[in-house]
Amino acid sequence: MTQYGKTRTRKAFTLIELLVVIAIIAILISLLLPAVQQAREAARRASCKNNLKQIGLALHNYHDVHRGFPPSFVVDYGSPGGEWSVHARILPYVDQENLYNRANLSLSYSDPVNAGIAAQRIPGYLCPSEVNDKSRLDGAVTHYPVSYGFNGGTWHVWTNATGFAGNGAFAPNRSFKMRDFLDGSSNVLAFAEVKTFTPYLRDGDGASATPPTPAGISGFGGDFRANSGHTEGVDGRVHQTGFTATFTPNTVVPHIDSGTTYDVDFTNCREEKSCTGPTYAAVTARSFHEGIVQVLMMDGSAHAISENIDLGVWRNLSQRNDGNVIGEF
């Protein structure tokens, strides 16, 4: 009772008012979450582009020291070493000099001398949006994947029997110099995003010099691997650390295995393997950033390219000396 004999009532929300408040809060959260997600994706996209720029700086530092860019792969014709990737060769220029000094590049990465090198995770080689940021065991060697692949050209990458190289920015047994990029360094792709643990077909028959359609890849057949493409960051073969411009970015290349449809890459004759014919490869640039793939040009600049880019333009950008200067793209 109060001083005047009246009862003081306690005010509170009614059930209906409480439900209205909860509904309003839920609506605000539903409006806010997409904005937060977009902001996070923008940050991941910016970080991814910065990774590519750092790779570009490393490539140019390597060029200054060695008077040329690194080979994609070294075919030793029977000797055990040489298969080290571009990524491995530029390690001193991406703040990984200690790791590089531990490696003996004259021996295979699977040699006991190089134990543990392949398993090292290099943060700058992985896109922040990559969902498979994890190691992979291959026999006795543990590997770590990469999210960025070198430009191996349009379709033909290499010929084991003759040593004839493809038309990309990097090739086996080739250390291209800046003067080799006749279209200008700003008109040639250096690296592009790829997805780790990509399914792929290898060592199939029937591939010809004419690039196929995406639907035609499955018909070449071969040894199907469900999840091991782009998982070996030290291996310089194109299906592990490269890409080709056979198809535009994010193109789905279907292959059915045991009733499941996979989006695959393809290599008909792996570099330095027993096959003697040309290596043709459809290794597609793929990104987790919606609608685009981020790329590095040979001049060191990084760009976001639409997955709807014209196929002819995309292929022209992949060729170091085709004489087609694209300009804005």
Residue pairs with C-beta under 8 A, 6 or more apart in sequence:
1 7
2 8
13 21
41 129
41 289
41 290
43 128
44 127
44 128
44 129
44 289
45 129
45 289
45 294
45 304
47 128
48 127
48 128
48 129
48 147
48 193
48 289
48 294
49 294
49 302
49 304
50 302
51 124
51 125
51 126
51 127
51 147
51 148
52 148
52 191
52 294
52 295
52 296
52 302
53 296
53 300
53 301
53 302
54 94
54 124
55 90
55 94
55 124
55 125
55 148
55 190
55 191
55 296
56 190
56 191
56 296
56 297
56 299
56 300
56 301
56 302
57 93
57 300
58 90
58 93
58 94
59 69
59 70
59 86
59 90
59 93
59 190
59 298
59 300
60 300
61 90
61 93
62 69
62 70
62 89
62 90
62 93
63 69
63 177
63 178
66 175
67 175
67 177
68 175
68 176
68 177
69 169
69 170
69 175
69 176
69 177
70 86
70 89
70 90
70 170
70 175
71 86
71 89
71 170
71 171
71 172
71 173
71 174
71 175
71 236
72 85
72 86
72 150
72 152
72 168
72 170
72 171
72 172
72 174
72 236
72 238
72 241
72 242
73 82
73 83
73 84
73 85
73 158
73 172
73 173
73 236
73 237
73 271
73 272
74 81
74 82
74 83
74 84
74 172
74 173
74 236
75 82
75 158
75 160
75 163
75 172
75 173
75 271
75 272
76 82
76 272
77 272
80 107
80 108
80 111
81 104
81 105
81 106
81 107
81 108
81 111
82 105
82 106
82 108
82 272
83 108
83 109
83 234
83 235
83 236
83 237
83 272
84 103
84 105
84 109
84 234
84 235
84 236
85 150
85 233
85 234
85 235
85 236
85 240
85 241
86 150
86 170
86 236
86 241
87 122
87 125
87 146
87 148
87 233
87 234
87 241
88 100
88 103
88 105
88 109
88 117
88 233
88 234
88 236
89 105
91 97
91 99
91 100
91 103
91 122
92 100
94 122
94 124
94 125
95 124
96 120
96 122
99 117
99 120
102 114
102 116
102 117
103 109
103 114
103 117
104 111
104 113
104 114
107 113
107 114
108 114
109 117
109 118
109 141
109 234
109 235
110 118
110 139
110 140
110 141
117 234
118 141
118 142
118 143
118 144
118 232
118 233
118 234
119 135
119 141
119 142
119 143
119 144
120 144
121 133
121 135
121 144
122 144
122 146
122 233
125 146
125 147
125 148
125 233
126 133
126 145
126 146
126 147
126 196
127 147
127 148
127 193
127 287
127 288
129 287
129 288
129 289
130 147
130 195
130 196
130 288
131 288
132 145
132 195
132 196
132 197
133 145
133 196
134 145
135 142
135 143
135 144
135 145
136 142
136 143
136 144
136 145
136 197
136 228
136 231
136 232
137 143
138 228
138 231
138 232
143 231
143 232
143 233
143 234
143 235
144 231
144 233
145 196
145 197
145 230
145 231
145 232
145 233
146 194
146 196
146 230
146 233
146 241
147 193
147 194
147 195
147 196
147 230
148 191
148 192
148 193
148 194
148 296
149 191
149 192
149 193
149 194
149 230
149 238
149 241
149 242
149 243
149 283
149 285
150 168
150 169
150 170
150 190
150 191
150 238
150 241
150 242
150 243
151 168
151 169
151 170
151 188
151 189
151 190
151 191
151 192
151 242
151 243
151 244
151 245
151 318
152 166
152 168
152 170
152 171
152 238
152 242
152 243
152 244
152 281
152 283
153 166
153 167
153 168
153 169
153 171
153 244
153 245
153 318
153 319
154 166
154 167
154 168
154 211
154 244
154 245
154 246
154 315
154 318
154 319
155 166
155 209
155 211
155 244
155 246
155 280
155 281
155 282
156 166
156 167
156 209
156 278
156 279
156 280
157 165
157 166
157 168
157 171
157 172
157 238
157 242
157 244
157 267
157 271
157 278
157 279
157 280
157 281
158 164
158 165
158 166
158 171
158 172
158 271
158 278
158 279
159 276
159 277
159 278
159 279
160 269
160 271
160 272
160 273
160 275
160 276
160 277
160 279
161 276
161 277
163 172
163 173
164 278
165 171
165 172
165 173
165 174
166 279
167 318
167 319
167 320
167 321
167 322
168 189
168 242
168 244
168 318
168 319
168 320
169 176
169 181
169 188
169 189
169 190
169 298
169 318
169 320
170 176
170 242
172 236
172 271
172 272
176 320
178 185
178 298
180 320
180 321
181 187
181 188
181 298
181 320
181 321
182 320
182 321
182 323
183 316
183 319
183 320
183 321
183 322
183 323
183 324
183 325
183 326
184 299
184 325
185 297
185 298
185 299
186 297
186 298
186 299
186 301
187 297
187 316
187 317
187 324
187 325
187 326
187 327
188 297
188 298
188 317
188 318
188 319
188 320
189 245
189 295
189 296
189 297
189 298
189 317
189 318
190 295
190 296
190 297
190 298
191 295
191 296
192 243
192 249
192 285
192 293
192 294
192 295
192 296
193 285
193 286
193 287
193 289
193 293
193 294
193 295
194 230
194 243
194 283
194 284
194 285
194 286
195 230
195 286
195 287
195 288
196 230
196 231
197 227
197 228
197 229
197 230
197 231
198 227
198 229
198 230
198 263
198 264
198 265
198 286
199 224
199 225
199 226
199 227
199 229
199 255
199 262
199 263
199 264
199 265
200 224
200 225
200 228
200 229
200 239
200 264
200 265
200 266
200 267
200 283
201 217
201 218
201 220
201 221
201 222
201 223
201 224
201 225
201 255
201 264
201 265
201 266
201 267
202 222
202 223
202 225
202 239
202 266
202 267
202 268
202 270
203 222
203 223
203 267
203 268
203 269
203 270
203 273
203 275
204 220
204 221
204 222
204 223
204 266
204 268
205 220
205 221
205 222
205 268
206 219
206 220
206 221
206 268
207 220
207 266
207 268
207 269
207 278
207 280
208 280
209 278
209 280
211 246
211 282
212 219
212 220
212 246
212 282
214 247
214 251
214 252
214 253
214 254
215 254
217 253
217 255
217 264
217 266
217 282
218 254
218 255
218 256
218 264
220 266
220 268
222 266
222 268
224 255
224 257
224 264
226 257
226 262
229 239
229 240
229 265
229 283
230 239
230 240
230 241
231 240
232 240
232 241
233 240
233 241
235 241
236 242
236 271
237 267
237 270
237 271
237 272
238 244
238 267
238 271
238 279
238 281
238 283
239 265
239 267
239 270
239 281
239 283
242 281
242 283
243 283
243 284
243 285
244 281
244 282
244 283
244 284
244 318
245 285
245 314
245 315
245 317
245 318
246 281
246 282
246 283
246 284
247 253
247 282
247 284
247 311
248 307
248 308
248 309
248 310
248 311
248 314
249 284
249 285
249 286
249 287
249 292
249 293
249 305
249 306
249 307
249 309
249 314
250 284
250 285
250 286
250 287
250 293
250 307
251 284
251 307
252 263
253 263
253 264
253 265
253 266
253 282
253 284
254 261
254 262
254 263
254 264
255 261
255 262
255 263
255 264
256 262
265 281
265 282
265 283
265 284
266 280
266 281
266 282
266 283
267 279
267 280
267 281
267 283
268 275
268 277
268 278
268 279
268 280
268 281
269 275
269 276
269 277
269 278
269 279
269 280
270 279
271 279
285 293
285 295
286 293
287 293
287 294
289 304
291 306
291 307
291 308
292 304
292 305
292 306
292 307
293 304
293 305
293 307
294 302
294 303
294 304
294 305
295 302
295 303
295 304
295 305
296 302
297 303
298 320
303 329
305 314
305 329
309 329
313 326
313 329
316 322
316 324
316 326
317 326
317 329
